[in-house]
């Protein structure tokens, strides 16, 4: 039963996303190419910072702590933790379950700044397009 709900939610999200794209595309305020470009940009940022955190963790440079302890585990655990922390930092203010330390603080601030500036730039570009 849970799978049916998940499929229904995915379909609803897809249809909502499709509706927004169709409305914006017909009014030429926003192009499909712009949305794809921004999506790829966010994915690149998320993966790029995640790999930076991963490289630091694999090189025994403390950049992340989980519950006050250094992140431990296998390479795959480090990869998942790094990508998770990168996503949470890029898209929100974070949950606090994983905390940056040392050079990781600078990286997290830089990633969060980029995560906050990109939507503002995207919005400004859209508003300028509407005014023209």
N, C-alpha and C positions, 0 to 999 in steps of 0.2 A: 504494500500500500504506500509505503514511503517513496518508492521509486516513481509511482504514478504522480505523487505530489511534486517531486523534484522535476519530472518531465513537464508537468503543467506550469511550474514556476519558470522554467527555462523558456518555454514557449511564450509566456506572458512578457518576460523580459525582452525576448527577441522581438515580439510584436511592438512593444513600446519603443524600443530602439529604432525599429524600422519606421514607425510612425513619425518619430522626431526627425529622422533623416529625410523622409519623403517631404515633410512640411518645409524643412529648411532648404532642401534641394530645389523645390519648385519656386521658392521665392529668391533663390540665388544669394541668400544671406550666408549660406554655409555650403560648402561643396563636399561631396563624398571623399574626394581626394584629401581634403583638409582633415577630415575625421580619421582617415586611414593614416595619414602622416603623423597626427598627434598620438594615435594609438601606438604606432611603431616607435615613436619617440619615448613614450612612457615605458613601453616594454624594454627598449634599449637601456633606459636609465635604471629601471628596476634590476635588470640582469647585470648591467655594468657595475653598479654599486654592490650588488650581491656578490659578484665575483671578487671585487676588491676586499670585501669583508672576509670572504672565504680564503683568499690568498693570505691575508693577515693571520687568520686563525690557523691555517696550515703551516705558517711560518713561525708559529708560537709567539706572535705579537698579540697581546691582549687587546681586543677591540670590543668584545661583547661579553656581558655577564648575564647569566640566567639565574634568577633568585639569589643574587649576591655571590654566585660562584662562577668561575670561568666556564665557558661552554666546553663541554666534553662530548665524546662520542666518536663515531666513525666519520669517515669523509662524507658519506651520504647525510649523516646527521648535521654536520657542519654546513653542507650545501643547503639543506632545507632550512636550517636556522638562519643562515645568511640571507637567503631569498625572502623568507618570511619577514625578517627585520627590515630588509630593504623595502618591501612592499608596504609595510605598516608605516615606515618613516616617510615614504614618498607620498602616500595617499592620505595620511592622517597625522595626528600628533603622537601616535603610538599608544600602546596599551600598558607599558611599564613592566611587562613580563620579561623582556630582554632589554638590557640597559647598555648603552655604549660607554666605554671607558677609554682613557688615553686618547690616542689619535682617532679612535672610533667616534669620539664626541665631535671632532671637527668634521669628519666625513658625514655623520648624521645631520649636523647643522647644515652643511652644504646641500645634502640631498633634500632635506626638508624645505630649504629656501627655494630650490629648483621646483619642488612639488607645489609650492604656493605661488610662485611667479608664473608658471606655465598657464594655469587657468586664467589669470589676469591678462596675460598677453593674448590668449585665445579670445577672451571676451572683448578686449579692446579692438582686436582685428575684426571681429564680427560687427561691432558697433560702427567702426569706420566704414565697413562694407555696406551697412544699412544706410548710413548718411549719404554715401555716394549715390 
